[in-house]
Amino acid sequence: MIAEIEEWKQGWKGINLGLRNDEIDYLISMLQEIRSDNDQHFHISSDCRGKPGLGGIQIYVKTKAEEDNMYFTSLAMSPGTEP
């Protein structure tokens, strides 16, 4: 897995997360776990080697009282499209 912070305009930042297929399967299973147990959470953590950057990401089920500040967009390419 690799994660990188991308610098955007006006001070905004993006996170690029690259996963192997087996890591995608594991992420899906962890998401299914927290969907079943909303009190649970998990982390995607850095090995903290090399140049300092992103240390970790915590994944949890937000409460209804928490306001959204992000949303999902569509896939970058239509299914079956080759780069």
Secondary structure as the mmCIF struct_conf table of DSSP 4:
data_model
#
loop_
_struct_conf.conf_type_id
_struct_conf.id
_struct_conf.beg_label_comp_id
_struct_conf.beg_label_asym_id
_struct_conf.beg_label_seq_id
_struct_conf.end_label_comp_id
_struct_conf.end_label_asym_id
_struct_conf.end_label_seq_id
STRN STRN1 ILE A 2 GLU A 7
HELX_RH_3T_P HELX_RH_3T_P1 LYS A 9 GLY A 11
STRN STRN2 LYS A 13 GLY A 18
HELX_RH_AL_P HELX_RH_AL_P1 ASN A 21 SER A 36
TURN_TY1_P TURN_TY1_P1 ASN A 38 ASP A 39
STRN STRN3 HIS A 41 SER A 45
BEND BEND1 GLY A 50 LYS A 51
STRN STRN4 GLY A 56 TYR A 60
TURN_TY1_P TURN_TY1_P2 LYS A 64 ALA A 65
BEND BEND2 GLU A 66 GLU A 66
HELX_LH_PP_P HELX_LH_PP_P1 GLU A 67 ASP A 68
BEND BEND3 ALA A 76 MET A 77
TURN_TY1_P TURN_TY1_P3 PRO A 79 GLY A 80
#
